[in-house]
Amino acid sequence: MRTFIYYSLMLLLGFAWYRFGQNLLRKERWNANGERTEGIVGPVGFVVTAVLGCCLLFALLRALVLREVSCIGKACKMQVYNLATQPGEYWANVFFLAWVVLALGYAMYVTLKIWFRA
């Protein structure tokens, strides 16, 4: 039951993140006060997000190819989960990595769309 709640909350959070980005994209370039619509991240945040996203994407691809993933979190002290011996923990960490990579990629996409709109 706890696993179902975990995955449901992650999907709900992903849907909320998507709706937030869509609301930003629907806004006009300039609001009524003459202020420019800002993206999710700024220029420095964009670079940090890109670097972090690339590192996490590499970790995700490495986990899928090697079929083992390092535990994400401070309570597990760098434990490695293997697909053959611990499939539940393996897929939970892979799902979390995929979710974070998609969320960061979507934040960069929304920011670029806002920056380069006509």
C-alpha positions as CSV (number, residue, x, y, z in Angstrom):
1,M,0.0,0.0,0.0
2,R,2.9,2.4,0.8
3,T,4.4,1.7,-2.6
4,F,1.1,2.6,-4.3
5,I,0.9,5.8,-2.4
6,Y,4.5,6.7,-3.2
7,Y,4.0,6.2,-7.0
8,S,0.6,7.9,-6.9
9,L,2.0,11.0,-5.2
10,M,5.0,11.1,-7.6
11,L,2.6,11.0,-10.6
12,L,0.4,13.7,-9.0
13,L,3.4,15.9,-8.4
14,G,4.5,15.4,-12.0
15,F,1.0,16.4,-13.2
16,A,1.1,19.5,-11.0
17,W,4.6,20.4,-12.4
18,Y,3.3,20.0,-15.9
19,R,0.3,22.3,-15.2
20,F,2.5,24.9,-13.6
21,G,4.7,25.0,-16.7
22,Q,1.6,25.2,-19.0
23,N,0.2,28.1,-17.0
24,L,3.5,29.9,-17.4
25,L,3.5,29.3,-21.2
26,R,-0.1,30.6,-21.5
27,K,0.8,33.9,-19.9
28,E,1.5,36.9,-22.2
29,R,5.1,38.1,-22.8
30,W,4.4,41.2,-20.7
31,N,1.8,41.5,-18.0
32,A,-0.5,44.5,-17.2
33,N,2.1,46.2,-15.1
34,G,4.7,46.0,-17.9
35,E,6.8,43.3,-16.2
36,R,8.2,40.5,-18.3
37,T,7.1,37.0,-17.7
38,E,9.9,35.0,-16.2
39,G,10.7,31.3,-16.8
40,I,11.1,28.7,-14.1
41,V,14.8,29.2,-13.8
42,G,17.1,32.1,-14.6
43,P,20.3,32.0,-16.7
44,V,22.6,30.7,-13.9
45,G,19.9,28.3,-12.7
46,F,19.5,27.1,-16.3
47,V,23.1,26.1,-16.5
48,V,23.0,24.4,-13.1
49,T,19.8,22.6,-14.1
50,A,21.4,21.5,-17.3
51,V,24.5,20.1,-15.6
52,L,22.5,18.4,-12.9
53,G,20.0,17.0,-15.4
54,C,22.9,15.6,-17.5
55,C,24.5,14.0,-14.5
56,L,21.2,12.4,-13.4
57,L,20.5,11.2,-17.0
58,F,23.9,9.6,-17.1
59,A,23.2,7.9,-13.7
60,L,19.8,6.7,-15.1
61,L,21.3,5.3,-18.3
62,R,24.1,3.7,-16.3
63,A,21.5,2.1,-13.9
64,L,19.6,0.7,-16.9
65,V,22.6,-0.7,-18.7
66,L,24.4,-2.2,-15.6
67,R,21.1,-3.2,-13.9
68,E,22.3,-1.7,-10.6
69,V,21.7,1.7,-9.0
70,S,23.1,3.4,-6.0
71,C,20.6,4.2,-3.3
72,I,19.3,7.8,-3.4
73,G,19.1,9.3,0.0
74,K,21.3,9.8,3.1
75,A,19.8,6.9,5.2
76,C,21.2,4.1,3.0
77,K,24.9,5.1,2.9
78,M,25.6,4.4,-0.7
79,Q,24.0,1.0,-0.9
80,V,23.8,-0.5,-4.4
81,Y,20.5,-2.1,-5.4
82,N,20.7,-4.9,-8.0
83,L,17.9,-5.8,-10.3
84,A,18.4,-9.5,-9.7
85,T,18.4,-9.4,-5.9
86,Q,16.3,-6.3,-5.0
87,P,14.0,-5.5,-7.9
88,G,11.5,-3.4,-5.9
89,E,14.2,-1.0,-4.5
90,Y,15.9,-0.9,-7.9
91,W,12.8,0.1,-9.8
92,A,11.9,2.7,-7.2
93,N,15.2,4.4,-7.5
94,V,15.2,4.2,-11.3
95,F,11.7,5.7,-11.3
96,F,12.8,8.5,-9.1
97,L,15.8,9.2,-11.3
98,A,13.6,9.2,-14.4
99,W,11.1,11.5,-12.8
100,V,13.7,14.0,-11.7
101,V,15.4,14.0,-15.2
102,L,12.0,14.6,-16.8
103,A,11.1,17.4,-14.4
104,L,14.4,19.2,-14.9
105,G,14.1,18.8,-18.7
106,Y,10.6,20.2,-18.6
107,A,11.8,23.2,-16.6
108,M,14.5,23.9,-19.2
109,Y,12.0,23.4,-22.0
110,V,9.5,25.9,-20.5
111,T,12.3,28.4,-19.8
112,L,13.6,28.2,-23.3
113,K,10.1,28.6,-24.8
114,I,9.5,31.7,-22.7
115,W,12.9,33.2,-23.5
116,F,12.6,32.7,-27.3
117,R,8.9,33.5,-27.9
118,A,8.2,36.1,-30.5
